[in-house]
Amino acid sequence: MKKDTHPKYYSEAKVACACGNKFSTGSTMQEIHTEICAKCHPFYTGKQNLIDTAGRVERFEAMVKKTTDLRGKSKKGKTDNKKAKALDNQAKLEKIKADLDAK
């Protein structure tokens, strides 16, 4: 096994946040400077604002409605096509039977 392959581990590494919060943790770096921590992050402080800036929810609902409308129209068209094909096939079958009976 090679020696000196792992970095030195500091069990009391100092972490300093931009908000002024300081705590210690284990790390391979002796000092860590962060911009955000659990004390100042909006999700953990409860000050998170969920803003629908571009009307994304309404846009999504409109898209879903549009696709369901299109699906409904295409299904109606397909059933009409199937009925027409079935009638056409039935007519062909009757013609073939008539030709066979004539022979």
C-alpha positions in Angstrom: 0.0 0.0 0.0 1.3 3.5 -0.9 2.0 5.9 1.8 0.8 9.5 1.8 -2.0 8.9 -0.7 -4.8 10.3 1.6 -5.0 13.9 2.6 -4.7 14.9 6.2 -8.0 14.8 8.1 -8.9 17.6 10.5 -11.5 16.4 13.0 -12.0 20.0 14.3 -12.2 22.0 11.0 -13.6 25.5 11.5 -16.5 26.5 9.2 -17.4 30.2 8.8 -20.6 31.4 7.0 -21.1 34.8 5.4 -24.0 35.4 7.8 -21.6 35.1 10.8 -22.4 31.6 11.9 -19.4 29.6 13.0 -19.2 25.9 13.8 -16.7 23.0 13.6 -16.9 19.7 11.6 -14.6 17.1 10.2 -12.9 17.8 6.9 -9.7 17.6 4.9 -9.5 21.4 4.9 -8.6 23.2 8.1 -10.9 26.2 7.4 -14.0 26.4 5.3 -15.8 29.6 4.2 -19.3 29.3 2.9 -21.9 31.7 1.6 -24.9 30.0 3.0 -25.6 27.6 6.0 -28.5 26.1 7.8 -29.0 29.3 9.9 -29.4 31.6 6.9 -30.7 29.4 4.1 -34.3 30.3 3.1 -35.5 26.7 3.1 -34.4 26.1 6.7 -35.5 29.5 8.0 -39.0 29.3 6.6 -38.6 32.5 4.6 -38.7 30.7 1.3 -40.9 32.3 -1.3 -42.5 30.1 -3.9 -43.2 32.5 -6.8 -44.7 31.4 -10.1 -42.9 34.1 -12.1 -43.9 33.0 -15.6 -47.3 31.5 -14.9 -45.8 28.1 -15.3 -48.7 26.3 -13.6 -51.3 27.9 -15.8 -49.2 27.2 -18.9 -48.9 23.5 -17.8 -52.6 23.2 -17.2 -53.4 24.8 -20.6 -51.0 22.4 -22.3 -52.6 19.4 -20.6 -56.1 20.6 -21.6 -54.9 21.1 -25.2 -53.4 17.6 -25.4 -56.5 16.0 -23.9 -58.7 17.9 -26.4 -56.5 16.7 -29.3 -56.6 13.1 -28.1 -60.3 13.2 -27.9 -60.5 14.5 -31.5 -58.1 12.0 -32.8 -59.8 9.1 -31.1 -63.1 10.1 -32.7 -61.5 10.2 -36.1 -59.9 6.8 -35.6 -63.1 5.1 -34.7 -64.8 6.6 -37.8 -61.9 5.4 -39.9 -62.2 1.9 -38.4 -65.9 1.7 -39.1 -65.4 2.8 -42.7 -62.6 0.2 -43.2 -64.8 -2.5 -41.6 -67.6 -1.7 -44.0 -65.2 -1.5 -46.9 -63.7 -4.9 -45.9 -67.2 -6.4 -45.5 -68.1 -5.2 -49.0 -64.9 -6.8 -50.5 -65.6 -10.0 -48.7 -69.2 -10.1 -50.1 -67.8 -9.4 -53.6 -65.3 -12.3 -53.3 -68.0 -14.6 -52.1 -70.3 -13.6 -55.0 -67.4 -14.3 -57.4 -66.8 -17.7 -55.9 -70.5 -18.6 -56.1 -70.5 -17.5 -59.7 -67.7 -20.0 -60.6 
